[in-house]
Amino acid sequence: MEITIRANPCFREVDRSQKRYIIMKGSAGSGKSVDTAQNYILRLMRDKGRNLLCVRKSDITNRDSTYAELTGAIYRMFGDSAKQYWIVKQSPLMLECKANGNQIIFRGVNDESQREKLKSITFKTGKLTDVWIEEATEITQSDFEIIDDRLRGILPDGQFYQIRCTFNPVNKNHWIKKVFFDTLDPNVLTHHSTYLDNRFIDAAYHARMARRKEVDPEGYRIYGLGEWGEIGGLILHNWETAEVSQNLNDYDDIALGQDFGFNHANAILLLGMRDDNIYILRELYVFEQETSEIIPVAMKNGFPTDRVMWCDSAEPDRIKMWKSAGFRARPVQKEKTTEKKYQVSQIDWLKGVVSRDKAVKRQIFVDASCVNTIKELQQWKWKKDEKTGQYLDEPVPFQDDAMAALRYGVEGWRKSGGVSVWR
């Protein structure tokens, strides 16, 4: 059996290391997750008795991250012959090497019941030897200790236990920095990578990063250079991930928001409103696709055609295409003011400021499957005056496509004072 592997040389040391802790911080697009997935597929095929546990804070986000990366690695390596070597299951998520029975399973640590289930993991052959914690900054130190404690017991000669953490170093005060980077430990290998180390990155991504360097220097240091930082000036704090009901009848009203894009993301959000709170049920987030390509994807993914879809008014031709496809697409009616003031009024409403003399305690609940929306919420921030160090009442215009879809999607509720009048 011959396998063709494309790898970045900067990961050679981590892929060969047998240290217990491999801690990989890096920029977006550095290739660390792709390399990790590829390395695990090779390792589990080579060494009988090894089994991998993939962990995210929220279990459901494994589907679009670790599971997607691992299955992608399998199909890149074997193409149409993939099923000869691996069993790929989706319910529940599981991968199994046909040659030796080694398995890959996926879990979350979002609550006590999920953490408790980690203690009873068993495999058909061998033991739990490897753990991949993706977006490791999501988990707490106590979560990590529970996971680490699962790797114990005598192993056959030549085998070893290992945890690999991959993440963007958003917060310089995070426990991961203190435990693994600020303290010397011979059992720890720390690694740093950026998109500049990734020889497979496309030109469009380089262009997006160049733009970020220009408009958001602070964010570029973290997401472009992979340096420890702390994103100040975050716009929204009243949100949290949750398992959001997908039953549209559970809400007082339903609406959709869409921000058109091509080189940057075209984002569509399915939103619900109940008791003054906003629920983000579903997202569609795609790059470099025409409207004619996006419409069937939206239909396939269950975005309703009988609810109002609020869209950017600057794209009337696209709105017309969505209407022709049966969607109730309509442009938002922007106030006669500056774009900056218009956005601020939308943001105030999302925070709960209904009018000058009225505020409500509003919470935004985001389904854990909306991974791109969550990433944007984590870094959507106000512009900073580099001279004074003060934050301005103007959002940074970068990686805010889902945020634009959110702002548009709530327009019917914002302007009607609650449930949309557009029935």
VMD Tcl script that draws the C-alpha trace (Angstrom):
set ca {
  {0.00 0.00 0.00}
  {1.45 3.37 -1.05}
  {0.20 6.57 0.59}
  {0.93 10.05 -0.68}
  {1.36 12.55 2.15}
  {1.64 16.32 1.85}
  {3.08 17.82 5.02}
  {4.61 21.05 6.27}
  {8.21 20.62 7.55}
  {7.53 22.84 10.58}
  {5.54 20.00 12.20}
  {8.25 17.34 11.87}
  {9.35 17.62 15.51}
  {5.87 17.34 17.02}
  {4.93 14.41 14.78}
  {8.00 12.46 15.92}
  {7.82 13.35 19.62}
  {6.76 10.83 22.26}
  {6.41 13.40 25.05}
  {3.18 13.23 27.01}
  {2.05 16.78 26.23}
  {2.23 18.36 22.76}
  {0.96 21.93 23.05}
  {0.50 23.60 19.67}
  {-0.40 27.28 19.54}
  {-0.58 29.06 16.25}
  {-2.35 31.40 13.92}
  {-5.46 30.61 11.94}
  {-4.51 28.75 8.78}
  {-1.18 27.48 10.09}
  {-2.08 23.89 9.20}
  {-1.74 22.57 12.76}
  {-5.14 20.83 12.76}
  {-4.64 19.31 9.31}
  {-1.21 17.99 10.34}
  {-2.59 16.63 13.63}
  {-5.37 14.72 11.87}
  {-3.01 13.30 9.27}
  {-0.49 12.23 11.88}
  {-3.14 10.41 13.93}
  {-4.42 8.48 10.92}
  {-0.90 7.29 10.17}
  {-0.16 6.48 13.82}
  {-3.31 4.45 14.36}
  {-2.78 2.49 11.17}
  {0.82 1.73 12.11}
  {0.60 0.89 15.82}
  {-1.90 -1.74 16.91}
  {-3.45 -1.15 20.34}
  {-3.61 2.65 20.08}
  {-6.92 4.51 20.30}
  {-7.71 8.21 20.00}
  {-10.18 10.39 21.89}
  {-11.02 13.76 20.24}
  {-12.30 16.41 22.64}
  {-14.06 19.74 22.20}
  {-15.77 21.68 24.96}
  {-19.08 21.12 23.20}
  {-19.45 17.60 21.82}
  {-21.44 18.65 18.75}
  {-18.63 20.87 17.43}
  {-16.46 17.79 16.84}
  {-18.50 17.03 13.72}
  {-17.32 20.14 11.88}
  {-13.79 20.16 13.31}
  {-11.93 17.04 14.49}
  {-14.18 14.54 12.69}
  {-14.12 16.59 9.49}
  {-10.32 16.93 9.64}
  {-9.76 13.22 10.27}
  {-12.15 12.01 7.57}
  {-10.63 14.60 5.22}
  {-7.19 13.14 5.93}
  {-8.45 9.62 5.17}
  {-9.97 10.60 1.83}
  {-6.90 12.61 0.82}
  {-4.69 9.60 1.51}
  {-6.85 6.86 0.01}
  {-9.37 8.56 -2.26}
  {-12.01 6.14 -3.54}
  {-10.28 3.27 -1.69}
  {-10.84 4.84 1.75}
  {-13.52 2.32 2.78}
  {-11.05 -0.53 2.27}
  {-8.97 0.80 5.16}
  {-11.34 2.70 7.46}
  {-14.86 2.33 8.81}
  {-16.43 5.78 8.91}
  {-19.55 6.18 11.09}
  {-21.62 9.31 11.61}
  {-24.10 8.26 14.30}
  {-22.43 8.25 16.69}
  {-19.23 9.71 15.26}
  {-16.57 7.00 15.13}
  {-13.67 5.92 12.92}
  {-12.11 2.45 12.96}
  {-9.02 1.14 11.23}
  {-10.00 -2.11 9.50}
  {-6.50 -3.59 9.65}
  {-6.06 -3.56 13.44}
  {-9.32 -2.43 15.07}
  {-7.89 0.83 16.43}
  {-10.64 3.38 16.96}
  {-11.22 7.14 17.12}
  {-14.11 8.46 19.21}
  {-15.42 11.97 19.92}
  {-16.58 13.52 23.19}
  {-17.38 16.84 24.87}
  {-16.79 18.18 28.39}
  {-19.60 20.73 28.48}
  {-21.20 19.48 31.69}
  {-20.73 17.05 34.54}
  {-22.48 14.17 32.79}
  {-20.18 14.44 29.78}
  {-17.10 14.63 31.98}
  {-18.32 11.58 33.91}
  {-18.67 9.56 30.69}
  {-14.96 10.02 29.99}
  {-14.24 7.76 32.96}
  {-15.97 4.77 31.36}
  {-14.47 4.83 27.86}
  {-13.41 1.42 26.55}
  {-12.24 0.12 23.18}
  {-12.56 -3.23 21.40}
  {-8.75 -3.57 21.27}
  {-6.03 -1.82 23.26}
  {-6.40 1.20 25.51}
  {-6.97 4.92 25.26}
  {-3.48 6.16 24.40}
  {-4.01 9.43 22.55}
  {-6.13 12.54 23.10}
  {-6.56 15.43 20.71}
  {-8.03 18.56 22.31}
  {-8.99 20.94 19.51}
  {-9.61 24.63 20.38}
  {-8.04 23.78 23.73}
  {-8.58 27.30 25.10}
  {-12.30 26.42 25.32}
  {-11.76 23.93 28.14}
  {-10.97 24.58 31.81}
  {-7.95 23.33 33.68}
  {-10.17 20.96 35.66}
  {-11.51 19.57 32.34}
  {-7.93 18.93 31.27}
  {-7.04 17.18 34.54}
  {-9.99 14.79 34.13}
  {-8.86 13.97 30.59}
  {-5.21 13.60 31.60}
  {-6.16 11.20 34.39}
  {-7.66 8.81 31.83}
  {-4.20 8.07 30.41}
  {-2.80 5.65 32.94}
  {-1.68 2.06 33.32}
  {1.16 -0.03 31.91}
  {1.46 -0.08 28.13}
  {3.21 -2.63 25.88}
  {6.82 -1.91 24.99}
  {7.18 0.87 22.44}
  {3.85 2.50 23.20}
  {3.30 5.80 25.02}
  {0.54 8.12 26.20}
  {0.11 11.51 24.58}
  {-2.22 14.53 24.62}
  {-2.04 17.02 21.78}
  {-3.65 20.46 22.22}
  {-4.24 22.78 19.25}
  {-5.48 26.37 19.60}
  {-5.17 30.07 18.75}
  {-3.49 31.90 21.67}
  {-6.22 34.48 22.27}
  {-5.68 35.21 25.96}
  {-2.25 35.77 27.50}
  {-3.81 35.12 30.93}
  {-5.10 31.67 29.97}
  {-4.18 28.73 32.20}
  {-2.55 26.92 29.24}
  {0.13 29.60 29.00}
  {0.81 29.46 32.73}
  {0.91 25.65 32.98}
  {2.72 24.72 29.76}
  {4.60 27.76 28.44}
  {5.69 29.57 31.60}
  {6.79 26.41 33.44}
  {9.62 24.19 32.19}
  {8.72 20.50 32.07}
  {10.64 17.76 30.21}
  {7.32 16.03 29.47}
  {6.05 19.03 27.50}
  {6.78 20.03 23.90}
  {5.42 23.45 22.96}
  {5.15 24.46 19.34}
  {4.38 27.66 17.46}
  {3.21 27.96 13.84}
  {1.64 30.59 11.58}
  {-0.08 30.66 8.21}
  {3.29 31.78 6.81}
  {4.64 28.30 7.64}
  {1.87 26.63 5.65}
  {3.05 26.07 2.08}
  {-0.43 24.92 1.02}
  {-2.25 28.17 1.90}
  {-3.99 29.76 -1.09}
  {-3.43 33.30 -2.38}
  {-6.91 34.46 -1.32}
  {-6.16 33.56 2.30}
  {-2.88 35.48 2.18}
  {-4.82 38.46 0.85}
  {-7.37 38.21 3.70}
  {-4.57 38.14 6.25}
  {-2.85 41.11 4.62}
  {-6.11 43.02 4.94}
  {-6.44 42.04 8.59}
  {-2.91 43.23 9.27}
  {-3.98 46.60 7.88}
  {-7.40 47.04 9.53}
  {-6.92 45.05 12.74}
  {-3.25 44.99 13.86}
  {-4.15 43.70 17.32}
  {-6.16 40.78 15.95}
  {-3.48 40.06 13.35}
  {-0.88 39.52 16.07}
  {-3.06 36.74 17.47}
  {-4.75 35.22 14.41}
  {-2.02 36.03 11.90}
  {1.19 35.64 13.88}
  {-0.05 33.28 16.60}
  {1.24 35.48 19.41}
  {-0.23 35.50 22.89}
  {-2.60 38.38 23.32}
  {-5.82 39.51 24.83}
  {-8.60 40.79 22.64}
  {-9.93 43.89 24.35}
  {-12.91 45.94 23.29}
  {-15.18 42.96 22.57}
  {-18.57 44.16 21.36}
  {-20.93 41.52 22.71}
  {-20.63 39.81 26.09}
  {-24.26 38.71 26.55}
  {-23.99 35.45 24.61}
  {-23.26 31.80 25.30}
  {-23.19 28.49 23.44}
  {-26.05 26.11 24.14}
  {-28.01 23.23 22.66}
  {-30.63 25.38 20.95}
  {-33.96 23.82 20.00}
  {-34.36 23.35 16.25}
  {-38.17 23.24 16.55}
  {-39.37 26.52 15.09}
  {-42.60 26.28 17.08}
  {-40.61 26.79 20.30}
  {-40.13 30.49 19.48}
  {-42.30 33.58 19.43}
  {-40.95 34.39 15.98}
  {-38.40 33.18 13.42}
  {-36.34 35.19 10.93}
  {-33.25 34.81 8.76}
  {-30.39 37.22 8.19}
  {-27.99 37.18 5.25}
  {-24.78 39.04 4.50}
  {-23.71 38.55 0.91}
  {-20.13 37.68 0.12}
  {-17.78 35.87 -2.23}
  {-14.12 36.47 -1.34}
  {-15.25 37.01 2.23}
  {-17.92 34.71 3.64}
  {-21.54 34.64 2.53}
  {-23.26 34.14 5.88}
  {-26.87 33.13 6.58}
  {-28.25 32.73 10.10}
  {-31.55 31.18 11.19}
  {-32.73 33.12 14.24}
  {-35.44 32.66 16.83}
  {-36.82 35.09 19.39}
  {-38.45 34.20 22.70}
  {-38.99 36.28 25.83}
  {-36.67 39.05 24.59}
  {-33.82 36.60 24.03}
  {-32.23 35.78 20.67}
  {-31.47 32.22 19.58}
  {-29.08 31.41 16.72}
  {-30.27 28.01 15.52}
  {-28.24 27.39 12.38}
  {-25.63 28.91 10.12}
  {-24.55 28.65 6.51}
  {-21.06 30.10 6.00}
  {-19.37 29.67 2.62}
  {-16.59 31.26 0.59}
  {-16.25 31.78 -3.16}
  {-19.70 30.48 -4.10}
  {-22.22 32.13 -6.37}
  {-25.80 32.72 -5.20}
  {-26.99 29.99 -7.58}
  {-24.74 27.54 -5.73}
  {-25.72 28.71 -2.23}
  {-29.51 28.55 -2.66}
  {-29.73 24.72 -3.04}
  {-27.37 24.29 -0.07}
  {-29.65 26.49 2.06}
  {-32.66 24.43 0.99}
  {-30.88 21.15 1.70}
  {-29.93 22.39 5.17}
  {-33.49 23.25 6.11}
  {-33.48 27.05 6.00}
  {-37.21 27.87 5.81}
  {-38.68 29.64 2.80}
  {-41.79 30.88 4.64}
  {-39.98 33.23 7.05}
  {-38.58 36.66 6.25}
  {-34.93 36.72 5.22}
  {-33.42 40.16 5.89}
  {-30.57 40.94 3.48}
  {-28.04 43.67 2.81}
  {-29.86 46.26 0.70}
  {-26.75 46.89 -1.39}
  {-27.31 43.66 -3.38}
  {-30.76 43.92 -5.07}
  {-29.90 41.41 -7.81}
  {-29.02 38.72 -5.29}
  {-32.16 39.44 -3.28}
  {-34.17 38.98 -6.49}
  {-32.55 35.56 -7.05}
  {-33.47 34.42 -3.55}
  {-37.05 35.63 -4.04}
  {-37.26 33.76 -7.35}
  {-36.17 30.61 -5.52}
  {-39.13 30.94 -3.14}
  {-37.48 32.64 -0.16}
  {-39.07 35.70 1.46}
  {-35.94 37.76 0.94}
  {-36.17 41.51 1.44}
  {-33.66 44.32 1.96}
  {-33.15 45.94 5.34}
  {-34.27 49.55 5.46}
  {-31.30 51.45 6.82}
  {-31.88 54.62 8.81}
  {-30.91 57.92 7.20}
  {-27.70 58.22 9.15}
  {-24.07 57.15 8.87}
  {-23.17 53.47 8.54}
  {-21.31 53.72 11.86}
  {-24.35 55.04 13.75}
  {-26.61 52.50 12.05}
  {-24.42 49.61 13.21}
  {-24.17 51.02 16.75}
  {-27.96 51.22 17.03}
  {-28.23 47.56 15.97}
  {-25.54 46.56 18.46}
  {-27.27 48.46 21.26}
  {-30.48 46.55 20.51}
  {-28.62 43.21 20.56}
  {-27.31 44.18 24.00}
  {-30.84 44.94 25.21}
  {-31.15 48.69 24.71}
  {-34.62 48.82 23.15}
  {-35.01 52.62 23.18}
  {-33.54 55.67 24.87}
  {-35.54 55.05 28.01}
  {-35.98 51.28 27.96}
  {-33.65 48.31 28.30}
  {-34.27 44.58 28.70}
  {-32.05 41.81 30.01}
  {-31.31 40.17 26.69}
  {-29.27 37.02 26.20}
  {-28.08 35.54 22.90}
  {-27.93 31.74 22.79}
  {-25.85 30.21 20.00}
  {-26.21 26.58 18.98}
  {-22.85 24.87 19.35}
  {-22.98 23.78 15.70}
  {-22.60 27.42 14.59}
  {-18.82 27.30 14.82}
  {-18.12 30.26 12.52}
  {-20.61 32.50 14.30}
  {-19.02 31.57 17.63}
  {-15.54 32.41 16.29}
  {-16.75 35.80 15.12}
  {-18.45 36.55 18.44}
  {-15.20 35.72 20.22}
  {-13.27 38.35 18.27}
  {-15.83 40.93 17.11}
  {-14.56 44.14 18.65}
  {-14.45 47.91 18.52}
  {-11.75 49.76 16.61}
  {-8.87 51.03 18.70}
  {-7.21 54.41 18.30}
  {-3.55 53.41 18.09}
  {-2.44 56.85 19.30}
  {-4.66 57.15 22.39}
  {-5.32 53.46 23.10}
  {-9.04 54.23 23.37}
  {-11.73 52.12 21.72}
  {-13.99 53.87 19.21}
  {-17.72 53.42 18.58}
  {-16.99 51.60 15.34}
  {-16.60 47.84 14.81}
  {-13.43 46.50 13.20}
  {-14.46 45.68 9.59}
  {-12.93 42.21 9.47}
  {-14.29 38.67 9.85}
  {-17.72 40.05 10.71}
  {-19.91 38.35 8.09}
  {-21.99 36.32 10.55}
  {-22.24 39.43 12.72}
  {-23.66 41.36 9.76}
  {-26.15 38.53 9.16}
  {-27.10 38.73 12.84}
  {-27.56 42.51 12.67}
  {-29.74 42.21 9.58}
  {-31.70 39.23 10.87}
  {-33.03 41.05 13.94}
  {-34.13 44.16 12.02}
  {-37.80 43.17 11.93}
  {-37.83 42.77 15.71}
  {-35.74 45.84 16.40}
  {-37.98 48.14 14.40}
  {-41.29 46.63 15.50}
  {-40.36 46.57 19.19}
  {-40.52 42.78 19.45}
  {-42.11 40.13 17.23}
  {-41.77 40.95 13.55}
  {-44.75 42.47 11.76}
  {-43.57 40.81 8.55}
  {-45.70 37.65 8.66}
}
mol new
graphics top color blue
foreach p $ca { graphics top sphere $p radius 0.5 }
foreach p [lrange $ca 0 end-1] q [lrange $ca 1 end] { graphics top cylinder $p $q radius 0.2 }
display resetview
